[in-house]
């Protein structure tokens, strides 16, 4: 499925929800801004809505004819959030270019490639720039400052602080909390992956991100959860930066995850702390091994 198709389906579903809130839809530029997509995508959405009898579209007039039904929506598994789509596209572009310091990023080109509005891309880049990896230049251009060993060490230090705090909060959650069912589901997925690791080892990074996000949400700390978005993005993609011994590395990590999950389910703070520290130490070593010795940031 193409990236633009994911954008379209996600935006279409969000636009359907607008139909419940009004008797008519705003102008195409307003819809584009509201949904964070291009005018071309807006027109595709309106065309489908007209064809399925949801609206009457006559130039500027877009009258709502009926409320959306469940079958009007695209299945959730076929859509990604706009933020996820932009994040994935941005990181793939970095990977394709080797993520070298000095790499130029044009927000207009990135928006056109994904099929979204430039405002959404700009907001993502501004948010990402807070951590010093990219810097704004003139005329919608950005420059990659460089992913250095020093940056990686700082990042892992913060990650360890946050995750130890979140893991301790996780085991203190009541048994009726929904997180325990989520953890059970992740354990099943880990065991399935472990049993088929020879052919599915490249699926680990996504599972890794989901487990750690679940743990961090237990902190109920908006700053930890917000900052972890960037941490997760970098750790999620570092598996693709370094292909050396990828299967063996992911096989070990899956087993560490299972030990970590078992510790969380034991609700024993000492076991959780030990399992968490062991896994994060391995993650730190793997991240550092993906960065060439002596890589320096691009001068400002």
HELIX and SHEET records of a PDB file:
HELIX    1   1 UNK A    3  UNK A   19  1                                  17    
HELIX    2   2 UNK A   28  UNK A   35  1                                   8    
HELIX    3   3 UNK A   39  UNK A   51  1                                  13    
HELIX    4   4 UNK A   70  UNK A   72  5                                   3    
HELIX    5   5 UNK A   76  UNK A   78  5                                   3    
HELIX    6   6 UNK A   82  UNK A   96  1                                  15    
HELIX    7   7 UNK A  107  UNK A  114  1                                   8    
HELIX    8   8 UNK A  118  UNK A  129  1                                  12    
HELIX    9   9 UNK A  149  UNK A  171  1                                  23    
HELIX   10  10 UNK A  179  UNK A  195  1                                  17    
HELIX   11  11 UNK A  197  UNK A  200  1                                   4    
HELIX   12  12 UNK A  201  UNK A  203  5                                   3    
HELIX   13  13 UNK A  204  UNK A  217  1                                  14    
HELIX   14  14 UNK A  222  UNK A  241  1                                  20    
HELIX   15  15 UNK A  246  UNK A  266  1                                  21    
HELIX   16  16 UNK A  269  UNK A  289  1                                  21    
SHEET    1   A 2 UNK A  55  UNK A  58  0                                        
SHEET    2   A 2 UNK A  61  UNK A  64 -1                                        
SHEET    1   B 3 UNK A 104  UNK A 106  0                                        
SHEET    2   B 3 UNK A 141  UNK A 144 -1                                        
SHEET    3   B 3 UNK A 134  UNK A 136 -1                                        
END                                                                             
